[in-house]
């Protein structure tokens, strides 16, 4: 009787080991698909508004579940027939902390980049285009 109990206990240990091995193999096989779906669910919310006639504020927030890289400064699109070249960046910050947006800047989920533009041409900007690692996002400028 004692020998039967030992065999039953040994069989449970073997089944647990087999179950753990199968779960590790399944995770290893499925991980690329899981990781790809998490990276693919990165999104940004873009808003742009004028503050007076000489200031434009652009906010970019990562609303996804994985980091997003912002590629340089947003592209300012002018209203038809008008020139917005005199609207230049005055300051940039991530979550209120000053930063520099040269090259590529990575933000984490929940982070917000704020870019303040200044100049007499800022009121002529009709939309902004943000280039990210997940594609381009556009926002119209609210007055």
C-alpha positions as MATLAB code, in Angstrom:
seq = 'XXXXXXXXXXXXXXXXXXXXXXXXXXXXXXXXXXXXXXXXXXXXXXXXXXXXXXXXXXXXXXXXXXXXXXXXXXXXXXXXXXXXXXXXXXXXXXXXXXXXXXXXXXXXXXXXXXXXXXXXXXXXXXXXXXXXXXXXXXXXXXX';
ca = [
       0.000    0.000    0.000;
       2.854    2.355    0.854;
       4.461    1.625   -2.512;
       1.232    2.559   -4.366;
       1.139    5.949   -2.634;
       4.745    6.671   -3.609;
       3.997    5.787   -7.211;
       0.925    8.047   -7.240;
       2.989   10.917   -5.797;
       5.730   10.370   -8.336;
       3.211   10.351  -11.164;
       1.812   13.744  -10.043;
       5.320   15.249  -10.027;
       5.915   13.936  -13.554;
       2.606   15.414  -14.771;
       3.394   18.790  -13.216;
       6.832   18.787  -14.878;
       5.289   17.869  -18.241;
       2.635   20.594  -17.865;
       5.225   23.257  -17.055;
       7.371   22.162  -20.020;
       4.399   22.340  -22.391;
       3.441   25.805  -21.095;
       7.000   27.086  -21.569;
       7.091   25.711  -25.122;
       3.703   27.278  -25.939;
       4.817   30.622  -24.540;
       8.032   30.484  -26.588;
       6.040   29.704  -29.741;
       3.345   32.345  -29.115;
       5.600   35.137  -27.780;
       6.434   36.686  -31.193;
       2.723   37.048  -31.983;
       1.935   38.432  -28.511;
       4.809   40.921  -28.696;
       3.829   42.032  -32.198;
       0.248   42.698  -31.118;
       1.428   44.775  -28.148;
       3.762   46.875  -30.302;
       1.048   47.272  -32.919;
      -1.311   48.736  -30.343;
       0.807   51.843  -29.805;
      -1.087   55.013  -30.645;
      -0.720   58.704  -30.085;
      -3.311   61.400  -29.550;
      -2.383   64.692  -31.199;
      -3.928   68.062  -30.438;
      -2.961   71.509  -31.665;
      -4.374   74.899  -30.753;
      -3.497   78.546  -31.078;
      -2.940   80.702  -28.029;
      -3.268   84.229  -29.279;
      -2.122   85.221  -32.725;
       1.563   84.455  -32.196;
       1.553   81.108  -30.400;
       0.768   77.510  -31.366;
       0.699   74.636  -28.857;
       1.038   71.029  -30.052;
       0.533   68.115  -27.619;
       1.352   64.494  -28.466;
       0.306   61.820  -25.932;
       1.159   58.100  -26.074;
      -2.184   56.389  -25.444;
      -1.001   52.876  -26.322;
       0.536   50.093  -24.261;
       4.109   50.338  -25.525;
       6.607   53.136  -26.207;
       6.401   55.269  -29.348;
       9.261   57.140  -31.025;
       8.530   60.672  -32.221;
      10.617   61.509  -35.280;
      11.728   65.131  -34.890;
       9.430   68.131  -34.770;
       5.885   68.083  -36.172;
       5.390   69.265  -39.728;
       3.323   72.453  -39.809;
       0.828   72.627  -42.670;
      -0.191   76.137  -43.636;
      -3.535   77.348  -44.846;
      -3.790   77.497  -48.602;
      -2.049   80.504  -50.082;
      -0.515   81.666  -46.785;
       3.020   81.224  -45.503;
       3.608   79.813  -41.978;
       7.397   79.731  -42.134;
       7.713   82.421  -39.453;
       6.257   80.030  -36.830;
       9.190   78.359  -35.080;
       9.540   76.144  -31.990;
      10.140   78.100  -28.783;
      10.136   75.246  -26.242;
       9.546   71.504  -25.943;
       8.843   69.379  -22.897;
       7.911   65.835  -21.911;
       5.455   65.770  -19.000;
       6.481   69.346  -18.168;
      10.229   68.630  -18.141;
      12.200   70.577  -20.802;
      13.659   68.433  -23.574;
      15.125   68.641  -27.067;
      13.314   66.978  -29.986;
      16.177   66.555  -32.425;
      16.243   63.168  -34.095;
      14.034   60.520  -32.527;
      12.517   60.859  -29.044;
      10.871   57.887  -27.350;
       7.899   58.392  -25.052;
       6.363   55.839  -22.727;
       2.622   55.073  -22.422;
       0.918   58.007  -20.717;
       3.702   60.506  -21.515;
       2.896   63.791  -23.269;
       5.218   65.874  -25.421;
       4.291   69.560  -25.592;
       5.767   71.807  -28.263;
       5.171   75.542  -28.143;
       5.701   77.469  -31.373;
       6.027   81.228  -31.482;
       5.989   83.776  -34.280;
       3.663   85.911  -36.376;
       2.983   83.031  -38.809;
       1.555   80.671  -36.171;
      -2.037   81.766  -36.761;
      -1.699   80.619  -40.388;
      -1.070   76.955  -39.482;
      -4.129   74.829  -40.279;
      -2.842   71.373  -39.236;
       0.171   69.517  -37.898;
       1.562   66.130  -38.936;
       3.430   63.999  -36.393;
       5.780   61.321  -37.723;
       6.190   58.370  -35.322;
       7.507   54.828  -35.336;
       3.876   53.750  -35.811;
       3.155   56.012  -38.788;
       1.942   59.582  -39.277;
      -0.781   61.243  -37.242;
      -2.510   64.500  -38.196;
      -4.405   67.061  -36.158;
      -6.221   70.182  -37.262;
      -5.426   73.342  -35.327;
      -8.194   74.554  -33.036;
      -8.452   78.297  -32.564;
];
